[in-house]
Amino acid sequence: MDDPLQQLAQDLNQFAQDRDWQPFHSPKNLASALTVEASELLEHFQWLTEAQSHQLDADQRQAVAFEMADVLLYLVQLSSALNIDLMDAARRKMVINARKYPVAPSRGNSQKPSDL
């Protein structure tokens, strides 16, 4: 298999099958777990300044990497549960975002599209 995301999805499916976890992996439960993991990721940055958030030590970076992996794993599982091609959805969303945030008015600007 050439697509690493599809391979990861298959590996996750096998991991869940081996443990008989499929009954718990409803889209609702996976979306809930995804938000919990995203919150755990955010927790690592909660009291840091902007500058500190760029200067994580090795242990902090490893902890953040594992939380990011948890987010990715649940997102991939959710996409599998809903039969959504995540890469295709991401590419299509980038096209939408490019229209929504044209380069000239958006450059260096964090305003909403309606405020540009």
C-alpha positions, 0 to 999 in steps of 0.5 A: 500500500502506497498511501501511509494514511490508508495504511495507518487506518488499516493498522488502527482497524486491526488494533481495534479488532484484536481488542474487540473495540469496534462496538465502542468506536462509533463516530460520536465516541471517536469525535468525543475522544478526539476533542479530549485528546486535542484538549490534552494537547492544548494543556501543554501550552496552557500557561506558556507565553508565545515565545515559550511555546516555540522553545519546548525542551526535549521532554515537552516536545516528546509529550506534545508529539504523543498528544499530536499522535493521539489526535491524528489516530482518533481523526483517522479512526473517525474518517474510517468510521464515516468512510471519508477520504481524509486527504481528499477532504483536506485538499478540497477544504484548502481550495475553499480556504483559498477562495475564502482568504484571498492572498492580498487582503489576507496577507499578515491579517488574522481577521475573519473573511467577512472583516477583510 
